Each structure stands twice: as C-alpha cells, then as structure tokens.
Amino acid sequence: MVRRNEIRAGEVAVDPPAATDAGLVFIGRIYTPWTDRRVCPRQGRADGPTCRIEVFPPWIAALDSIDHYERIEVLYWMHLSRRDLVRQSPANDGTARGTFSLRSPVRPNPIGSSIASLVKVEADGLLVRGLDCLDGTPLIDLKPDRTLFTPIAPRQPGDDQVGDG
Amino acid sequence: MVRRNEIRAGEVAVDPPAATDAGLVFIGRIYTPWTDRRVCPRQGRADGPTCRIEVFPPWIAALDSIDHYERIEVLYWMHLSRRDLVRQSPANDGTARGTFSLRSPVRPNPIGSSIASLVKVEADGLLVRGLDCLDGTPLIDLKPDRTLFTPIAPRQPGDDQVGDG
C-alpha cells in the first residue's frame, strides 16, 4: 500500500498483536502543504517548503534552547497508515520486500522520523524545512540532530567501551 | 534526572495528559552489555560492542532485504524513563534547558533513535554496533538509514516541490 490502504500483489499482511504495550501522547501537530498521500514527497528535502510544527501545552517550555541546533530530528505518528504488512511492494510491480528494509509509512508502529532544517522558533512551535508528512500529522518528539549534539551529562563507563573484548 | 528518577535543581516537571493518543506494540527486544543507567553510553559509537536485536513473531518476515543496508535506524522504547520533565539539567549544576534541545531519555514519549552498523542478519534478528540503550529495551521499529535509502515508490508531485513559491 502507501497511496491507499489496498494490499498489492506480493504483499503480506499478518494478524498483529494488540498495540497496548505502551501509550503515546500527541505533543503537537504538523502543518504541511500536502493533504493527500498521493502528492506527499516520498522523502523530505532540505530545500522543500516551510512547514509549521505546533507544540501543545504543557510541552512548550521544552522548546527552550532548541535554537542552538540547525537541524532537528522530528518524530511523528503516521496516523493513516495500516500496521499489518510485513512485505510490501512500493513499485506495485509484483516484487516485494520486508517492511524493515523500507522507509514506507506502513509499519507495525507507524512512527516517521525526519531531519528538518530549523527556520524559526515561534512562541508555540517551529518553522522548518525538510518534512514529508501529511498536513495534520500528530507530533510525538523533537530532538537535536544526533550529529550536532554533544552530550552534556558527565561521562559514563559505556562512553569509552569499544569492541567485544 | 537520567541516572535515577530524581528531579534536580532547575528541572521542571509538568502534569502530563494521559498517554492514550496511540498505542505501541513491542516488536522485539534489544540485548546490550549495559544493565544500569549509570554505565550506559550517553551516545552510541560505531566501534562500540556488538548488541543483539531480537525480532518477535509475526514481524520476522519484515527483515527480508535489510541486509542491503550497512546502517539501520533503530527506534526503541526507553521503558525506565520518566516522561514529565520539560526542563532538564544533564550536568546537575543548577542550569537547565528544554527537553527538546536534549537527547536525554526523559521525554514526553521516551522513544530513542540510533543509527546502528549492521554486523549480521540472523534468523530472528540482527547483530549491530552503535547502540546506547539498556539491556532488555523494547524494540519499536527498524528502518534503513535515511542517507542510504532511495525510495522505490513512483515519483509523486511533492518530491519536486521546493521553496514557498
């Protein structure tokens, strides 16, 4: 699938366990130019359109200092995706491969992750470029891009652990 | 916090809404050398110890073709983390900053994301390097590293959309 919720030739659905192992809280909402899955970018681009990320109370205070980072990792909930496919055929050509070898929105836990360029911090959210999700997508987390972030916490033994010796 | 669940000088907790907006299914478990938060690496390293990612049925078929990628994005559930801090003091020095400007495990939705180097695909999981999570951490998703993945689906209009014109 991807465009609609159809199952295509070669795709395999399973009967998944109930999704009750942990619960998410939607901490905001993402506004993009795309209102239909058939026009969404398949992957965000750094020169793409500006999108707005709204952060809901009581999480707004958590935005403090996010302006230190040029790029932000954005986690969001792909609320329209089915969750039961283990093999998918993105090209709808009869060939299929495993879900974990794809970045398709269809996954057991439909969490999208993007790296967005920070354009502006607003009172209750961010303007960014580089997203590829539908307008109205629920937000679940914001973090500094891992390649820009240096841990602030004191060093711990695992920091220096290498190999399997 | 981070090491224990204490609140430190400068940290701010909120009364969060119930985490009932969406439900997760744990799709596997991660085995690492670290059994205590006080020894965990603060960030994974590509030359770190080999860790095992077990994938549970019925998701094992979704591993097909994951061996095409040298690096895998791993999403996991940091099950021991509190979720209510909007300001944190990683150095415990009286200064604090917003949760979204940190990669601390303490977040409204405690989802960790790492880029791991693929060592081996096994019948029911993976061996990887580069993780930083506790032994026994629940797995929630595996995807190809975004920088290695080229979408297979047909082009869509949003793929070519740039700027705000």
Interface residues (C-beta under 8 A of the other chain):
Chain A: V2 V12 V14 D15 P16 P17 A18 A19 T20 D21 A22 G23 L24 V25 F26 I27 P33 W34 R38 V39 C40 P41 R42 Q43 R45 D47 G48 P49 T50 V55 P58 W59 I60 A61 A62 L63 D64 S65 I66 H68 Y69 I72 E73 L75 W77 H79 R83 V86 R87 P90 A91 R97 G98 T99 F100 S101 L102 R103 S104 R107 P108 N109 I111 S113 S114 I115 D132 P138 I140 D141 L142 K143 P144 R146 F149 P151 I152 A153 P154 R155 Q156 P157 G158 D159 Q161 V162 G163 D164
Chain B: V2 V12 V14 D15 P16 P17 A18 A19 T20 D21 A22 G23 L24 V25 F26 I27 P33 W34 R38 V39 C40 P41 R42 Q43 R45 D47 G48 P49 T50 V55 P58 W59 I60 A61 A62 L63 D64 S65 I66 H68 Y69 I72 E73 L75 W77 H79 R83 V86 R87 P90 A91 R97 G98 T99 F100 S101 L102 R103 S104 R107 P108 N109 I111 S113 S114 I115 D132 P138 I140 D141 L142 K143 P144 R146 F149 P151 I152 A153 P154 R155 Q156 P157 G158 D159 Q161 V162 G163 D164
